[in-house]
Amino acid sequence: FLSLYPLPHAHALCGTGGCGAIWTAAPLPGSGERSRLLGGPLVVEGKGRGSRGGFCRVAMARAVRRRAVKWLPVAAVSVCMAWIYITYMVCFVAPLWHSGHRVQARVCGGVVTVLNLLLWASYFRSCATHPGRVPAEWAISADDVEEEASERIPVNYRARCPVCKVYKPARTHHCSKCQQCILMYDHHCPWMNNCVGWRNKKFFVLFVTYAALNFGFVCATTFNRVEILQPVHPFPDRSLRGAMAAFNFSLMWVTSALLSLSLALFSALHLKLIVENRTTVEAYILKRGPNPYDRGVLANLQQAFGRNPLWWGLPVLVEPLGDGLWWPSATSASSAASSSV
């Protein structure tokens, strides 16, 4: 009898709203209740006490379950990164240290630890940083007429989003997963439970790059100890515990090899898009056509990573150039330079 449909601007049946859901209900047999839909939330009228609270609790429970499911890929990525690091330190660095190769153990352990710190910091910032939302000033007012709207929003920036009820700036697209318009929308990443956009593109690229470097270093330094690549057993203990350790180590190496190769290609793709000042959506739409946002390699890198190159490789919040709303094109920059001359 009840079904929940998530809507971006709907209110729940609780007094202040905020559950982000709208209910539709068929009358329950013998309940004497009737329902009507008044352009938004469902107003339930009836004799039963606590019906509003019951509906609200069920709505909140379902919303919590949906949110929890969306975070499962993030938990899987976190577990995988922690498992590879722990296996590398326990099954490779620790035996090196105890066998007398302490310099090699310090170098390998130190490099992997630094890469993992940068990796985890970049991943956390990618998940926690909002990619950029359209400000409230760009909302479509019910009283807007063509002349009044043109005073606030230029004509070429007045594409409308029928879901968010806002004017969409250039390079802004609506994400059906997040149910909101994202500035400089690149794509929605389920492994981050977040969109990649104007404010977190740097963290996403750093995360993918450091992951490829970390897993590649793990594969390169442990190549001669993988059991499936040599007939000699790399572990002296041939008991069940030793066999399980050997299997775990080999599985770690194969997983790291696959991840390093795929993430290296993915990192190269996104670095190329940053150098060209394109997003994934624009690369698909524009394809080989002229790119109006390309301002040169240095300016494109500064737009994504910040003005100071010393901070480019660190997962620190450096505001990218601009505000995510107005995008100077290559033609406007060249015309401004020629006019100044």
Secondary structure, DSSP 8 states (H G I E B T S, - for coil): -EEEEE-TT---SSTT--S-EEEEE---TTT--EEEE-SSSEEEE-S-TTHHHHHHHHHHHHHHHHHHHHTHHHHHHHHHHHHHHHHHIIIIIHHHHHTT-HHHHHHHHHHHHHHHHHHHHHHHHHHHS---B--GGGB--TT--HHHHHHHS-GGG-EEETTTTEEE-TT-EEETTTTEEETT--EEETTTTEEE-TTTHHHHHHHHHHHHHHHHHHHHHTGGG-GGG-SS-SSS--SHHHHHHHHHHHHHHHHHHHHHHHHHHHHHHHHHHHHHT--HHHHHHHTTS--TT---HHHHHHHHH-S-GGGTTS------SS-SS----HHHHHHHHHHH-
